[in-house]
Amino acid sequence: MADLLQIGLSGIYSSQASLTTTSHNISNVSTEGYSRQTVDTSAAGAQRLSTNFIGSGSVVTSIDRAYDQFAFTENVINTSSYAYYEQTYTQANQMDLLLSSDNTSATTSVLNMFSSLSSIADNPSLLEARNVFLQDASSMVNQYNTLYSHLETQYESVNAEIDNSADVITELAQSIASLNSQISIVTGSASGGDANDLLDKRNLAITELSEYVNTSVVAADNNMVNIYIGSGQGLVMGTVSQSVIAVDGDPDLTRKELSLNFNGQSTAINGNKLGGGVGALFNSRDNDIEVAMNQLGQSVIGLTHAINEQQKEGQTLDGEIGADIFNDINSTESMQNRVLSHDDGLGKATLSVRIDDLSELSADEFTLKVSEYTAGSTLSFTVTNNTTGVSQGVSIDDLSTEARVAIPGAGISIGIDSITQPLEEGKEFTLRPTRNGAKEAVVLENDAEKIAAADAEIKATLNSDNTGTAEFRVSAISNTSDSHYMDEENPLTIRISANTTDAEIAYNLFDKDGIQVNTTELTTPVDPLTGKATFIAGGVEVEMKSGFPAVNDEIILSFNETGDGDNRNMLAITDLQSAKIMNGNKSSFQDIYNNMLSEIGAKTANADVAMQSASILKDQSFERIQSLSGVNMDEEAANLLMYQQYYSAAARVITVANEIFESLLQASR
């Protein structure tokens, strides 16, 4: 006969397990990541009685948690997606508010500056109008400086978040690996115990990890899991985890990158493919903040350089040719700051990037890779536009006479300032033509009389029959007492001689009747780095600012009556406000800035929509998990009463068994 006492005890044990589990559920109703647990019982083995079997109570077979792998995986994916779009929106919105706000936008200051230029055009001799322009020009430049500074602060903040995220990911990876170990020990023990709470903790850590990066979970032995992030990099393999570390970028040390590190061996990670919040940080930094910096630089470079160039076409109140009002965008320092050398151990050189053509200048960056180098002779590169991916080859055939090569269609040229260690094939440089434009912008001129409102007294024009590519301008009137100084009736002509070489230009001077006025052929050296040369003719300095002349090309210097009340050059400067001289002569400076605002505004709006959609999906997947795994207090309260009655009934069985046993003892006495 079945042991009634043991049957009662089995009921006690089963009901006690159910009561404990229900109490555990109630205690963890607010615990994040907790999955509701239930006790599974089954009938104990029956005992044979004649031809029948009599039950012998119940046994606890397992304590299970309410869990759906599909719902969990879906929630992990949706968590990563939401974190990505939330971070993208946060960064884009920050830029949008900065660049488009009436209080911080550069538009107002630019309009104020051109308004003051118009005032000079109306009153070219009025010093007060000129002083107002200088003040407005300083305000405009300061506004660009401030915008760049704010973008730089946001850039540094993103880098700091990437650095902090690396530490958090490493800690989560270590936690998951540790939980894997504990779960393996528990589930692999002889008793085959459950590890429900450990499994919940691991899932919570995985979900938290998915906020930072895309996370893939692959089941392994002994209920362990392997964790892969991004595009398939292994982060946790069973009980072993890798560290994620933030490292300085190459060639830009301020541009943080991530690497997987294990036992001192590092493997670079493409941050833009990580997904989650970290992937959004990389994407926002590389494709939004950096692009905005470049576009901001493109706008102010075009604006200040165009005004400077037109200023040099005019004459000041002192009768001098105008000089730069704003910083020279092609100063040696500025040109060299546009080039970053990769730390690849393939040689060392100082390169510079000169901006030659505003109409072709874009906000794009380039990668320069050495394809061939022969010391003192040949240097060839492959230049790749990092935005479009288009590559083209450029080369210098004779380093002894040339030190600059143009990049076709880019509006820039590369100068080879020095080579301190032979360049090997594969050596790379990164070119950033406009990155520092807004940072470096400054007003150089503070003397109102130096503003060249009038047209220059001497003008340089090209003979229409010229076959060379050179462009010239009068750069200085050095001696009006020169015997050949031009007047209205006596122009002077510079004619390029046949003795011209790549390194030196030979020329002669001719009067209006075609009679040579110099006795000995004149020469001027060509700077191999800048390609510029300066001609001296009749007390006037003429600069060859670009290109190269052909034999018999002529530059005609003629008198151009001007005076204090002349405003022709200032009118030309004010016309620059709406001139389409950028982006292939399709955009003005303001168009560049407005296009930047439109792009950022569109990105912000798109990110907002994507974030809202991702939020809905994330909430739905979380609710799906909660509907299955969440603790329902009403249900647990009912279970508590049921298991309490179960416990009492089982206890009554034991009492009955004890009473029967006592009766048997009494009967045997």
C-alpha positions as CSV (number, residue, x, y, z in Angstrom):
1,M,0.0,0.0,0.0
2,A,1.2,3.5,-0.8
3,D,2.8,5.4,2.0
4,L,0.2,8.0,2.9
5,L,2.7,10.0,4.9
6,Q,5.1,10.2,2.0
7,I,2.2,11.2,-0.3
8,G,1.4,14.0,2.1
9,L,5.0,15.1,2.3
10,S,5.3,15.2,-1.5
11,G,2.2,17.5,-1.5
12,I,3.9,19.7,1.1
13,Y,7.0,19.9,-1.0
14,S,5.2,20.6,-4.2
15,S,2.9,23.2,-2.7
16,Q,5.8,24.8,-0.8
17,A,7.8,25.1,-4.0
18,S,4.7,26.7,-5.7
19,L,4.2,29.1,-2.8
20,T,7.9,30.0,-2.8
21,T,7.9,30.6,-6.5
22,T,4.7,32.6,-6.4
23,S,6.2,34.7,-3.6
24,H,9.4,35.1,-5.7
25,N,7.3,36.4,-8.6
26,I,5.4,38.9,-6.4
27,S,8.7,40.1,-4.9
28,N,10.1,40.7,-8.4
29,V,7.1,42.4,-10.0
30,S,9.1,45.6,-10.6
31,T,12.5,43.9,-11.3
32,E,13.7,44.9,-14.8
33,G,14.2,41.9,-17.0
34,Y,12.6,39.4,-14.6
35,S,10.6,36.6,-16.2
36,R,7.6,35.0,-14.4
37,Q,8.4,31.5,-13.1
38,T,6.1,28.6,-12.6
39,V,6.5,25.2,-10.9
40,D,6.0,22.1,-13.0
41,T,5.0,19.0,-11.1
42,S,4.2,15.4,-12.2
43,A,2.8,12.3,-10.5
44,A,5.3,10.2,-8.6
45,G,5.8,6.6,-9.7
46,A,2.7,4.5,-8.8
47,Q,2.9,1.3,-6.7
48,R,1.4,-2.0,-7.9
49,L,-1.4,-3.4,-5.9
50,S,-2.6,-6.7,-7.3
51,T,-3.7,-5.8,-10.8
52,N,-3.9,-2.1,-10.1
53,F,-1.5,0.8,-9.5
54,I,-1.9,3.2,-6.6
55,G,-0.3,6.7,-6.9
56,S,2.4,7.8,-4.5
57,G,2.1,11.6,-4.6
58,S,3.8,14.3,-6.7
59,V,7.3,15.5,-7.5
60,V,8.6,18.9,-8.7
61,T,10.1,18.3,-12.1
62,S,11.2,21.8,-12.9
63,I,10.8,25.5,-12.2
64,D,10.4,27.2,-15.6
65,R,10.3,30.9,-16.6
66,A,7.9,32.3,-19.1
67,Y,10.2,33.0,-22.0
68,D,9.9,33.3,-25.8
69,Q,13.2,33.4,-27.7
70,F,11.6,35.0,-30.7
71,A,10.1,37.8,-28.7
72,F,13.4,38.4,-27.0
73,T,15.4,38.5,-30.3
74,E,12.8,40.9,-31.8
75,N,13.1,43.2,-28.8
76,V,16.9,43.2,-29.0
77,I,16.7,44.2,-32.7
78,N,14.1,46.9,-32.0
79,T,16.1,48.2,-29.0
80,S,19.2,48.7,-31.3
81,S,17.1,50.3,-34.0
82,Y,15.5,52.8,-31.6
83,A,18.8,53.6,-29.9
84,Y,20.3,54.3,-33.4
85,Y,17.6,56.7,-34.5
86,E,17.3,58.4,-31.1
87,Q,21.0,59.2,-31.1
88,T,20.9,60.3,-34.8
89,Y,18.0,62.6,-34.1
90,T,19.6,64.0,-31.0
91,Q,22.8,64.9,-32.8
92,A,21.1,66.2,-36.0
93,N,18.6,68.3,-33.9
94,Q,21.5,69.9,-32.0
95,M,23.1,71.0,-35.2
96,D,19.8,72.1,-36.7
97,L,19.1,74.4,-33.8
98,L,22.6,75.8,-33.8
99,L,22.9,76.6,-37.5
100,S,19.3,77.7,-38.3
101,S,18.5,79.8,-35.2
102,D,18.1,83.5,-35.8
103,N,20.4,84.1,-32.8
104,T,23.3,81.9,-34.0
105,S,22.9,81.6,-37.8
106,A,25.6,83.2,-40.0
107,T,23.0,84.5,-42.4
108,T,22.2,87.7,-40.5
109,S,25.8,88.7,-40.0
110,V,26.6,88.1,-43.7
111,L,23.6,90.3,-44.8
112,N,24.7,93.0,-42.4
113,M,28.2,93.0,-43.9
114,F,26.9,93.3,-47.5
115,S,24.6,96.1,-46.3
116,S,27.5,98.1,-45.0
117,L,29.4,97.4,-48.3
118,S,26.5,98.9,-50.1
119,S,26.8,102.0,-47.9
120,I,30.5,102.3,-49.0
121,A,29.4,102.1,-52.6
122,D,26.9,104.9,-52.0
123,N,29.5,107.0,-50.2
124,P,33.0,105.7,-51.1
125,S,34.9,108.6,-49.5
126,L,33.0,108.4,-46.2
127,L,35.3,106.9,-43.5
128,E,32.4,106.2,-41.2
129,A,30.8,103.8,-43.7
130,R,34.1,102.0,-44.1
131,N,34.5,101.6,-40.4
132,V,31.0,100.2,-40.1
133,F,31.9,97.6,-42.8
134,L,35.0,96.6,-40.8
135,Q,32.9,96.1,-37.7
136,D,30.3,94.1,-39.5
137,A,33.0,92.0,-41.2
138,S,34.5,91.2,-37.8
139,S,31.0,90.3,-36.5
140,M,30.5,88.0,-39.5
141,V,33.8,86.3,-39.1
142,N,33.2,85.9,-35.3
143,Q,29.9,84.3,-36.0
144,Y,31.5,81.7,-38.3
145,N,34.2,81.1,-35.7
146,T,31.5,80.6,-33.0
147,L,29.6,78.2,-35.2
148,Y,32.7,76.1,-35.8
149,S,33.5,76.2,-32.1
150,H,30.1,74.8,-31.3
151,L,30.4,72.1,-33.9
152,E,33.8,71.3,-32.6
153,T,32.4,71.0,-29.1
154,Q,29.7,68.6,-30.3
155,Y,32.4,66.7,-32.2
156,E,34.4,66.3,-29.0
157,S,31.3,65.3,-27.1
158,V,30.6,62.5,-29.6
159,N,34.2,61.3,-29.2
160,A,33.8,61.3,-25.4
161,E,30.6,59.3,-25.7
162,I,32.3,56.8,-28.0
163,D,35.1,56.4,-25.5
164,N,32.6,55.9,-22.6
165,S,30.6,53.5,-24.6
166,A,33.6,51.3,-25.2
167,D,34.0,51.0,-21.4
168,V,30.4,50.1,-21.0
169,I,30.4,47.5,-23.8
170,T,33.5,45.9,-22.3
171,E,31.8,45.7,-18.9
172,L,28.7,44.2,-20.3
173,A,30.7,41.7,-22.3
174,Q,32.5,40.6,-19.1
175,S,29.2,40.4,-17.3
176,I,27.7,38.1,-20.0
177,A,30.8,35.9,-20.1
178,S,30.6,35.6,-16.3
179,L,26.9,34.8,-16.4
180,N,27.6,32.2,-19.1
181,S,30.1,30.6,-16.7
182,Q,27.7,30.5,-13.8
183,I,24.8,29.2,-15.9
184,S,27.0,26.5,-17.4
185,I,28.0,25.4,-13.8
186,V,24.4,25.3,-12.6
187,T,22.8,23.6,-15.6
188,G,25.7,21.3,-16.1
189,S,25.8,20.0,-12.5
190,A,24.7,16.5,-11.6
191,S,21.5,17.9,-10.2
192,G,20.7,19.6,-13.4
193,G,19.5,22.7,-11.6
194,D,17.7,25.6,-13.2
195,A,19.3,29.0,-13.6
196,N,16.3,31.1,-14.3
197,D,17.4,34.2,-12.5
198,L,20.9,34.0,-14.1
199,L,19.3,33.6,-17.5
200,D,17.2,36.7,-16.8
201,K,20.2,38.7,-15.8
202,R,22.1,37.6,-18.9
203,N,19.2,38.6,-21.1
204,L,19.0,41.9,-19.4
205,A,22.7,42.5,-20.1
206,I,22.3,41.5,-23.7
207,T,19.3,43.9,-24.1
208,E,21.4,46.7,-22.5
209,L,24.3,45.8,-24.9
210,S,21.9,46.1,-27.8
211,E,21.3,49.8,-26.9
212,Y,24.9,50.4,-27.8
213,V,25.5,48.1,-30.8
214,N,23.6,45.7,-33.0
215,T,23.7,42.4,-31.1
216,S,23.4,38.8,-32.4
217,V,22.9,35.9,-29.9
218,V,24.0,32.4,-30.9
219,A,23.3,29.5,-28.6
220,A,26.3,27.5,-27.4
221,D,26.8,24.4,-25.2
222,N,25.5,24.2,-21.6
223,N,23.0,27.0,-22.1
224,M,25.8,29.5,-22.8
225,V,25.5,32.0,-25.7
226,N,28.0,33.6,-28.1
227,I,27.6,37.3,-28.7
228,Y,28.4,39.0,-32.0
229,I,28.2,42.8,-32.6
230,G,28.0,45.1,-35.6
231,S,28.7,43.2,-38.8
232,G,29.8,40.0,-37.1
233,Q,32.6,40.7,-34.7
234,G,32.8,38.2,-31.9
235,L,32.5,39.9,-28.5
236,V,31.7,37.0,-26.2
237,M,32.5,33.4,-26.9
238,G,31.2,31.3,-24.1
239,T,33.1,32.2,-20.9
240,V,35.6,34.4,-22.8
241,S,35.0,38.1,-23.7
242,Q,37.0,40.6,-25.7
243,S,37.5,44.2,-24.6
244,V,36.4,47.1,-26.7
245,I,38.8,50.0,-26.6
246,A,38.7,53.6,-28.0
247,V,41.9,54.5,-29.9
248,D,43.1,57.7,-31.5
249,G,42.2,57.8,-35.2
250,D,44.7,57.8,-38.1
251,P,45.5,60.2,-39.5
252,D,43.2,62.5,-37.3
253,L,44.2,61.8,-33.7
254,T,41.0,63.6,-32.4
255,R,38.8,61.2,-34.4
256,K,38.1,58.3,-32.0
257,E,37.9,54.8,-33.4
258,L,37.1,51.4,-31.8
259,S,39.1,48.2,-31.6
260,L,38.5,44.7,-30.2
261,N,41.3,43.8,-27.9
262,F,42.1,40.3,-26.7
263,N,45.4,39.3,-25.0
264,G,47.1,42.4,-26.4
265,Q,46.0,41.9,-30.0
266,S,43.8,44.6,-31.4
267,T,41.4,44.4,-34.4
268,A,39.9,47.6,-35.8
269,I,36.1,47.9,-35.9
270,N,34.2,49.9,-38.5
271,G,32.1,52.1,-36.1
272,N,29.6,53.1,-38.8
273,K,28.6,49.4,-39.1
274,L,28.1,48.8,-35.4
275,G,24.4,50.0,-35.3
276,G,22.8,51.0,-32.0
277,G,23.6,54.2,-30.3
278,V,27.4,53.8,-30.9
279,G,26.8,53.3,-34.7
280,A,24.7,56.5,-34.7
281,L,27.5,58.4,-32.9
282,F,29.9,57.4,-35.6
283,N,27.5,58.1,-38.4
284,S,26.5,61.5,-37.0
285,R,30.2,62.5,-36.5
286,D,31.5,61.2,-39.8
287,N,28.6,62.1,-42.1
288,D,26.9,65.0,-40.4
289,I,29.1,67.0,-38.1
290,E,32.2,66.7,-40.2
291,V,30.3,67.5,-43.4
292,A,28.7,70.5,-41.7
293,M,32.2,71.7,-40.7
294,N,33.4,71.3,-44.3
295,Q,30.3,73.0,-45.7
296,L,30.6,75.9,-43.2
297,G,34.3,76.2,-44.2
298,Q,33.4,76.1,-47.9
299,S,30.9,78.9,-47.4
300,V,33.2,81.3,-45.6
301,I,36.2,80.4,-47.7
302,G,34.3,81.3,-50.8
303,L,33.0,84.5,-49.3
304,T,36.2,85.9,-47.8
305,H,38.4,84.8,-50.7
306,A,36.1,86.3,-53.4
307,I,36.1,89.6,-51.5
308,N,39.9,89.5,-51.1
309,E,40.4,88.8,-54.7
310,Q,38.1,91.7,-55.8
311,Q,39.8,93.9,-53.2
312,K,43.1,93.4,-55.0
313,E,41.5,94.6,-58.2
314,G,40.8,98.0,-56.7
315,Q,42.6,101.0,-55.2
316,T,42.6,102.4,-51.7
317,L,42.3,106.0,-50.6
318,D,46.1,106.1,-50.4
319,G,46.4,105.2,-54.1
320,E,47.6,101.7,-53.4
321,I,46.4,98.4,-54.8
322,G,44.1,96.8,-52.3
323,A,45.4,94.1,-50.0
324,D,43.6,91.2,-48.2
325,I,40.8,92.3,-45.9
326,F,40.4,88.8,-44.6
327,N,42.9,86.0,-43.9
328,D,44.7,84.6,-46.9
329,I,43.1,81.2,-47.4
330,N,46.2,80.0,-49.2
331,S,48.7,81.0,-46.6
332,T,51.4,78.3,-46.0
333,E,50.0,77.4,-42.7
334,S,46.4,77.1,-43.9
335,M,47.5,75.0,-47.0
336,Q,49.5,72.6,-44.8
337,N,46.7,72.3,-42.3
338,R,44.6,70.8,-45.0
339,V,46.7,67.7,-45.3
340,L,46.9,64.8,-42.8
341,S,49.6,62.1,-43.2
342,H,48.7,58.6,-42.3
343,D,51.0,56.8,-39.8
344,D,51.7,53.9,-42.2
345,G,55.5,53.9,-42.1
346,L,55.7,54.4,-45.8
347,G,57.6,57.7,-45.9
348,K,57.3,61.2,-44.7
349,A,56.5,64.4,-46.6
350,T,55.0,67.8,-46.0
351,L,52.2,68.5,-48.5
352,S,49.9,71.4,-48.9
353,V,46.5,72.0,-50.5
354,R,45.9,75.3,-52.4
355,I,42.4,76.4,-53.3
356,D,42.6,77.5,-56.9
357,D,39.0,77.6,-58.2
358,L,36.0,78.5,-56.1
359,S,33.6,77.3,-58.8
360,E,35.0,73.7,-58.5
361,L,35.6,73.7,-54.8
362,S,33.4,71.3,-52.8
363,A,33.0,70.3,-49.2
364,D,34.4,66.8,-50.0
365,E,37.5,65.2,-48.6
366,F,40.0,63.2,-50.5
367,T,42.4,60.3,-50.0
368,L,45.8,60.6,-51.7
369,K,47.7,57.4,-52.2
370,V,51.2,57.3,-53.7
371,S,51.4,55.1,-56.7
372,E,55.0,55.9,-57.8
373,Y,58.0,57.9,-56.5
374,T,61.4,58.4,-57.9
375,A,63.6,60.7,-55.7
376,G,64.1,64.1,-57.3
377,S,62.2,63.1,-60.4
378,T,58.7,61.6,-60.5
379,L,55.8,61.5,-58.1
380,S,52.4,60.0,-58.9
381,F,49.3,59.7,-56.8
382,T,45.8,58.2,-57.0
383,V,43.3,60.7,-55.6
384,T,39.9,59.4,-54.4
385,N,37.0,61.6,-53.5
386,N,35.8,60.1,-50.2
387,T,32.2,61.2,-50.9
388,T,31.7,60.0,-54.5
389,G,34.3,57.3,-54.5
390,V,35.7,58.5,-57.9
391,S,39.4,58.1,-58.3
392,Q,41.9,59.7,-60.7
393,G,45.6,59.7,-61.2
394,V,47.8,62.8,-61.0
395,S,51.5,63.2,-61.3
396,I,54.5,65.5,-61.3
397,D,57.0,64.5,-64.0
398,D,59.9,66.6,-62.9
399,L,60.3,67.4,-59.2
400,S,63.3,69.6,-59.9
401,T,61.2,72.2,-61.6
402,E,57.6,71.4,-60.4
403,A,56.3,71.1,-56.9
404,R,52.5,71.4,-57.4
405,V,49.9,69.4,-59.3
406,A,46.3,70.2,-59.8
407,I,43.5,67.8,-59.1
408,P,41.1,68.1,-62.1
409,G,37.6,69.1,-61.3
410,A,38.3,69.7,-57.6
411,G,39.4,73.3,-57.7
412,I,42.5,72.5,-55.6
413,S,46.1,71.6,-56.2
414,I,48.7,69.7,-54.2
415,G,52.0,71.2,-53.2
416,I,55.0,69.0,-52.4
417,D,56.6,71.3,-49.7
418,S,59.2,68.8,-48.7
419,I,60.0,65.1,-48.6
420,T,62.0,64.1,-45.6
421,Q,61.8,60.3,-46.0
422,P,61.3,58.6,-49.4
423,L,57.7,57.8,-50.2
424,E,56.8,54.2,-50.8
425,E,53.9,52.9,-52.9
426,G,50.7,52.9,-50.8
427,K,51.7,55.9,-48.7
428,E,48.4,57.8,-47.9
429,F,47.4,61.3,-47.1
430,T,44.0,62.7,-46.3
431,L,43.0,66.1,-47.8
432,R,40.5,68.4,-46.1
433,P,40.3,71.5,-48.3
434,T,37.6,73.3,-46.4
435,R,37.5,71.7,-42.9
436,N,39.3,74.6,-41.1
437,G,37.8,77.4,-43.1
438,A,35.4,78.7,-40.5
439,K,38.0,78.2,-37.7
440,E,40.7,80.2,-39.4
441,A,38.6,83.0,-40.7
442,V,39.7,86.4,-39.4
443,V,39.7,90.1,-40.4
444,L,43.2,91.3,-41.1
445,E,42.5,94.9,-42.1
446,N,41.6,97.5,-39.5
447,D,42.3,100.7,-41.5
448,A,39.2,102.0,-43.2
449,E,41.4,103.9,-45.7
450,K,42.8,100.6,-47.0
451,I,39.4,99.4,-48.4
452,A,39.8,99.5,-52.2
453,A,36.5,101.0,-53.2
454,A,37.9,102.6,-56.4
455,D,38.9,100.8,-59.5
456,A,42.7,100.4,-59.8
457,E,44.6,103.2,-61.6
458,I,46.5,100.7,-63.7
459,K,44.8,97.6,-65.1
460,A,46.2,94.5,-66.6
461,T,44.4,93.0,-69.5
462,L,45.3,90.0,-71.8
463,N,45.7,90.2,-75.5
464,S,42.8,88.2,-77.1
465,D,45.3,86.3,-79.2
466,N,47.1,84.8,-76.2
467,T,47.5,81.0,-76.3
468,G,48.8,80.5,-72.8
469,T,46.7,79.8,-69.7
470,A,48.3,82.5,-67.4
471,E,46.2,85.0,-65.6
472,F,47.6,88.3,-64.3
473,R,46.8,91.3,-62.1
474,V,48.4,94.4,-61.0
475,S,49.6,93.6,-57.5
476,A,51.3,96.9,-56.6
477,I,52.0,100.4,-57.9
478,S,55.5,100.8,-56.6
479,N,56.9,103.9,-58.5
480,T,54.6,106.4,-60.2
481,S,57.7,108.4,-61.1
482,D,59.1,105.7,-63.3
483,S,59.8,107.0,-66.8
484,H,57.6,104.4,-68.3
485,Y,54.7,104.7,-65.9
486,M,51.5,104.6,-67.9
487,D,49.1,107.5,-68.5
488,E,45.9,107.7,-70.5
489,E,47.7,107.9,-73.8
490,N,50.7,105.6,-73.2
491,P,49.9,101.9,-72.3
492,L,52.7,99.5,-71.7
493,T,52.8,95.9,-73.0
494,I,54.6,92.9,-71.5
495,R,55.5,90.3,-74.1
496,I,56.7,86.8,-73.1
497,S,60.0,85.9,-74.7
498,A,61.1,82.7,-76.3
499,N,63.7,82.2,-73.7
500,T,61.0,81.3,-71.1
501,T,61.5,78.0,-69.2
502,D,59.4,76.2,-66.5
503,A,61.6,77.8,-63.8
504,E,62.0,81.3,-65.3
505,I,59.9,83.6,-67.5
506,A,61.7,85.9,-69.9
507,Y,59.9,89.0,-71.1
508,N,60.3,92.4,-72.7
509,L,58.4,95.7,-72.5
510,F,56.9,97.6,-75.4
511,D,55.3,101.1,-75.7
512,K,52.2,101.9,-77.5
513,D,54.1,102.1,-80.8
514,G,55.5,98.6,-80.4
515,I,59.0,99.9,-79.6
516,Q,60.9,97.8,-77.0
517,V,61.7,100.1,-74.0
518,N,64.1,97.8,-72.1
519,T,67.6,97.2,-73.3
520,T,68.3,93.9,-71.7
521,E,65.8,91.1,-71.6
522,L,64.0,90.9,-68.3
523,T,63.4,87.7,-66.3
524,T,61.4,86.6,-63.3
525,P,61.6,83.3,-61.4
526,V,58.6,81.0,-61.1
527,D,58.0,79.7,-57.6
528,P,57.9,75.9,-58.1
529,L,55.5,75.5,-55.2
530,T,53.0,78.3,-55.9
531,G,53.5,78.6,-59.6
532,K,53.5,82.4,-59.2
533,A,55.8,85.0,-60.7
534,T,56.0,88.8,-60.4
535,F,56.8,91.1,-63.4
536,I,58.2,94.6,-63.0
537,A,57.0,97.1,-65.6
538,G,56.9,100.9,-65.6
539,G,56.8,101.2,-61.8
540,V,54.1,98.6,-61.5
541,E,54.3,95.0,-60.2
542,V,52.2,92.5,-62.1
543,E,51.5,89.1,-60.5
544,M,51.0,85.9,-62.5
545,K,48.5,84.3,-60.2
546,S,47.7,81.1,-62.1
547,G,48.4,79.2,-65.3
548,F,51.5,79.6,-67.5
549,P,52.1,81.9,-70.4
550,A,53.0,80.9,-74.0
551,V,55.7,82.6,-76.1
552,N,54.5,86.0,-77.5
553,D,51.6,86.2,-75.0
554,E,51.0,89.8,-74.1
555,I,49.8,91.6,-71.0
556,I,48.6,95.2,-71.6
557,L,49.0,97.7,-68.8
558,S,46.8,100.7,-69.3
559,F,45.9,103.8,-67.3
560,N,42.4,103.6,-65.7
561,E,41.3,107.0,-64.3
562,T,40.1,106.7,-60.8
563,G,39.7,108.9,-57.7
564,D,38.4,109.3,-54.2
565,G,34.8,109.3,-55.3
566,D,35.1,106.2,-57.5
567,N,33.1,103.3,-56.4
568,R,33.5,100.8,-59.3
569,N,35.4,98.2,-57.4
570,M,33.1,98.4,-54.4
571,L,30.1,97.8,-56.7
572,A,31.9,94.7,-57.9
573,I,32.4,93.5,-54.3
574,T,28.7,94.1,-53.4
575,D,27.7,92.1,-56.5
576,L,29.4,89.1,-55.0
577,Q,26.5,88.7,-52.6
578,S,24.3,87.1,-55.2
579,A,27.0,86.0,-57.7
580,K,26.9,82.3,-58.7
581,I,30.6,81.6,-58.4
582,M,30.5,78.3,-56.5
583,N,29.4,74.7,-57.2
584,G,30.1,75.0,-60.9
585,N,28.8,78.6,-61.0
586,K,25.4,77.5,-59.8
587,S,25.5,78.7,-56.2
588,S,26.3,81.8,-54.2
589,F,27.8,81.8,-50.7
590,Q,24.4,82.0,-49.2
591,D,23.2,79.1,-51.3
592,I,26.0,77.0,-49.9
593,Y,24.9,77.9,-46.3
594,N,21.2,77.4,-47.1
595,N,21.8,74.1,-48.7
596,M,23.7,73.0,-45.6
597,L,20.7,74.0,-43.5
598,S,18.3,72.2,-45.8
599,E,20.3,69.0,-45.6
600,I,20.6,69.1,-41.8
601,G,16.9,70.0,-41.5
602,A,15.9,67.1,-43.7
603,K,18.2,64.7,-41.8
604,T,16.6,65.9,-38.5
605,A,13.1,65.5,-39.8
606,N,13.8,62.0,-41.2
607,A,15.6,60.9,-38.0
608,D,12.6,62.1,-36.0
609,V,10.1,60.1,-38.1
610,A,12.4,57.0,-38.0
611,M,12.8,57.4,-34.2
612,Q,9.0,57.6,-33.7
613,S,8.5,54.5,-35.8
614,A,11.3,52.6,-34.0
615,S,9.9,53.6,-30.7
616,I,6.5,52.1,-31.6
617,L,8.1,48.8,-32.7
618,K,10.3,48.7,-29.5
619,D,7.3,49.3,-27.3
620,Q,5.3,46.6,-29.1
621,S,8.1,44.0,-28.8
622,F,8.5,44.9,-25.1
623,E,4.8,44.6,-24.5
624,R,4.9,41.2,-26.2
625,I,7.5,40.1,-23.8
626,Q,5.6,41.5,-20.8
627,S,2.4,39.8,-21.8
628,L,4.2,36.5,-21.7
629,S,6.9,37.0,-19.1
630,G,5.7,39.8,-16.9
631,V,4.3,39.3,-13.5
632,N,0.5,39.8,-13.1
633,M,-0.3,40.6,-9.5
634,D,-3.9,39.5,-9.7
635,E,-2.9,36.2,-11.1
636,E,-0.2,35.7,-8.5
637,A,-2.5,36.6,-5.7
638,A,-5.0,34.0,-6.8
639,N,-2.2,31.5,-7.1
640,L,-1.0,32.3,-3.6
641,L,-4.5,31.5,-2.2
642,M,-4.7,28.3,-4.3
643,Y,-1.2,27.0,-3.2
644,Q,-2.0,28.0,0.4
645,Q,-5.1,25.7,0.2
646,Y,-3.0,23.1,-1.5
647,Y,-0.4,23.3,1.3
648,S,-3.1,23.0,4.0
649,A,-4.7,20.0,2.3
650,A,-1.4,18.3,2.0
651,A,-0.7,19.0,5.7
652,R,-4.1,17.5,6.4
653,V,-3.1,14.3,4.6
654,I,-0.1,14.0,6.9
655,T,-2.4,14.5,9.9
656,V,-4.7,11.8,8.7
657,A,-1.7,9.5,8.1
658,N,-0.5,10.2,11.6
659,E,-4.0,9.5,13.1
660,I,-4.2,6.2,11.3
661,F,-0.7,5.3,12.5
662,E,-1.7,6.1,16.1
663,S,-4.9,4.0,15.7
664,L,-2.9,1.0,14.6
665,L,-0.6,1.4,17.6
666,Q,-3.6,1.5,20.0
667,A,-5.1,-1.5,18.4
668,S,-1.9,-3.6,18.8
669,R,-1.7,-3.0,22.6
